[in-house]
Amino acid sequence: MSNPITIPAWQRPHWQASDEEVLLQFYVFGKFDAVRVPSADYGSPGLPAGIEAVSHYHSALRQWEGYPLKGAMGRMFKADAPEAWQLAFDAPEVMVVRGTLKDSPATGYLRDTLGVLAGMLDIGGTAILDPQILSLLDADAWRRKYLIRDGAPIRNHLLILRDGEPTPDHSWIHTRGMRKFGRPDISIRQVPDRAVDRAGLLCEKLVELEALGAHFSEGQRLDIEGVPSGVVVHLGGGLDDPQFNNTYVEFNWSA
């Protein structure tokens, strides 16, 4: 890629040492040249310690139980991004980039990993799948989303979802992807439909605080405009939680 953009890393001013872990996982599909990945062009010295890239023949990867292009997930990707799905499905090779890291006071680990992903696109990658945020993008779409001067916004690294609640005219606002920052996802229950936009903006603010290192504690009270008594935070979830595959910070908007 000519004149590649250097990917910045940002500091985490709210960070405090903890035992939380960062998880990164990506699938890069393509037919790769046998050359060194040009990650330095993007400001990355290579993958950080703890993250590895393993090359697979696609035909072998299709036999994995967790292969992401089949089953319900594969059907979702095919419906949402048919061209990217076809590029991924037809690719003869797959680079699986995955690992865990200790929580850290800066996001250099993310910059370094994204730089490697960008370099892989330059040597034959055609699509990148991010299972943590249910995203499958072709090479050009991935570059537009992440190779942004001064850095892609934190929002681009996450997924914010809206689902219905059993209570009529109420919604559940929740996130996926905060494991990239070693933090719980956000869950806002019982949001009246008239307040969905405000809840969505609040969700973005909370995940940004977490991405910058903040922690929330069990029983912590948050003041929210339009909720006179505020809300109380509860912690839950775990890596085997089917909705998040992560821990979460949850509160009830209507409580």
N, C-alpha and C positions, 0 to 999 in steps of 0.2 A: 504494500500500500504506500503510495507516495505521500510525503509529509504527514506521517502518523501523529496523532495527538498523544501527548504524554498524559497518562492517567495519574491524577494526584491522589495522595492519601491525606485524610484529615485527622486531626487530633480529637480526643474524646475528653472534653473538659470536665465531664461529670463522672469520669471513671474512678472506681475504687477497686482495689484488688479483691478477687473472689475466686471461687473454685469452679466457676462456670466455664464451659468449653464452646469454642466456635466450631461449627461444622460447615464445610463447603463440599458441594457435589455438582458436577457438570458432566454431560456427555457431549463430545464434539464429534460429529459425523463427517466423513469425507474420504479422500484418497490423498495421503500425505506424502510430500516430498521427503526424501531421506536427507534432510539438512537440519541444522540447529534451529530451533524455534526462535524467530527474531523478536523476542520479548523486550530486549533492551530498547528497541525503537519506541516502546510505549512506557519507558521509565521503570521497567521491571527487570531485576537481576535474575529472575527465574522463580520457580515455585518456592514458597517458604517451607522450612523444615516442618514435616508433619503432613504436607500435602504432596501426593504423588500422582503422576500421570501414567496410566498403563494402557498400552495399545492392544486392541483386540481385533481379530477378524470378525466382521459383522455376523457372518454365518454362525460363529461360535457363540456370540453374545445373545443371539436369538433364543438359545436354549436356557438362558438364565430365568429363574423364577420371577425375578424382579425386572425383567426386560421391559423398558418403558414404552415401546411402540406397539404393544399388544394389549389385549384386555380392555377394560373400561378406560384406562388412561390413554392407551393408544387410539381408541375410538374418539375420545375427546380431542386429542391433538389433531387427528385427521379431519374432524369437523371444523375445528377452530382455525387451523393453519394448514390447509390441504397442500399448498405448494411446498412449505417447509417440511411437512411430514413426508412428502414424496422424495424430496432431496435426501432427508435422513434415512428413509427406508431403503433407498437405492444405493446408499453409500457402501463401499466395500470394507471400510475400516471405521473403527470407533475408538477414540481416546477417552478413557474414563478418568476424570480428574476428581480426586476425592481425598479427604482427610480431616482430622480434627486438630485444633490448636488450643493452647491456653488463652484465656481472656487477656487482652493487652490494651494499653492506653492509647494506641493509635491504630489506624486501619491500613498500615502498610501491607499486611498480609493479603488484604482484599485487592489492593492496587497491583501487587505482584502477581496474584492469580489471574486477574482480569487481563493483565498484560500478556500472560502466556496464552490465554484463550484467544486474544486478538491476534497474536503471532501465529497460532495454529490456523486461523482463517486465511492468513497470508500464504500458507504453504499447502493449501489444498482442502481446508475445512469448508464445509458447505452449510452446516446448520449446528446450532448449539441448543441443547435441552437442559433446562434447569428444573429438576423435579421438585425442588423445595418451593418454588412459586408457580409450578405447573405451566412453565413457559417453554415454547419451542419456536425459535426464530431462525430464519435463514441468515446467511452471513451479512447481507446488507442491512437487514432490519436490526440485527444484533449490534452492528457498528453504530447505527443511528441512535440506539437506545443507550449505549454505554460509552462510546467514544465521543464524549462531549467536552469541549474546551472548559476548563475549570472543574470538570467532573460531573458525572451524572448525579442527579438529586437522589437522596436516600430513598425516596418513594419508588424509584425505578428498580431498586433491589428487592422489593417486597410485593406482596399481593394483598390487597384489601378487598374483602368480600362482603356482600350483603345477602343474607338469607332470611326467610320468613320465620316468624315465631308462632307457637301455638295460639298466642293471644292475637286476635284479629287487629289489623292495622298497626302491628309492631314488627320490628325487624331486629335481626342480630347482625352486628358489624364486627368483623373479626379479621385477623391477618394470618398470613403464612410467610415464613422466610426469616424470622428474627434469629434463627440459629446461626445465620451468617455473621451475626454480631454477638453471639453468645448471650442472648437475652430471651426472656419469655415473649411469646406472641401476645397480642392484645385481643380481648374479648369484651364487647359491650353488649349486654343483653337488654331486652325489653325497651328498645328505642322506638318511641312513637313515630309513625311515618312522617309526621310534620317536622320532626327533628332530625331526620336522617342525614341531611346535608351537614348540620352542625356536628353530629356525631362522627361523620366521616372526616371532617376537618380536625376534630379532637383526636381521632385515631391517628391521623398523620402526625400531629404534634407529639403524641405519646411515643410513637415508634421512633421519631427523630430524637427525642430525649434519650430513649434507650440506646439507639445507635451511637449517640454521643457519650454513652457510658452510664447513664442513670439506672438506678435500681428502684423498684417499688417494693414495699413490705406489706405483709399480711396485716389487715386492719387499718391501713393507712387511709385517711380521708382526703378526697380530692374535691375542690370547689369547682363546680361547673355552672356556667351561665345558663339560666333557665331551669336549673334543678335546685330549688331553694335550700334543701338540707344537705346538698352535696351527695357524694357517693362513697362507699367503703370498698376498698380493694380486697379481693380474695385471690390467693395463689392456688393453682391447681395444675393438672395435666402431667405429662411425662413423655418420654421418647416414644412410648407405645400408644399414646393417645391418637385415635384414628383421625380426629379433626385437625390436629396441629402437628403431630409427630414432634412435640415440643412441650415444655411447660408453658403456662399462660398466666397473664394478669387479667382478672375478670372483675367487672362490676355491673350492677343493674341500674340502668338509666332511670327507670320508673320507680325505683324503690323509695 
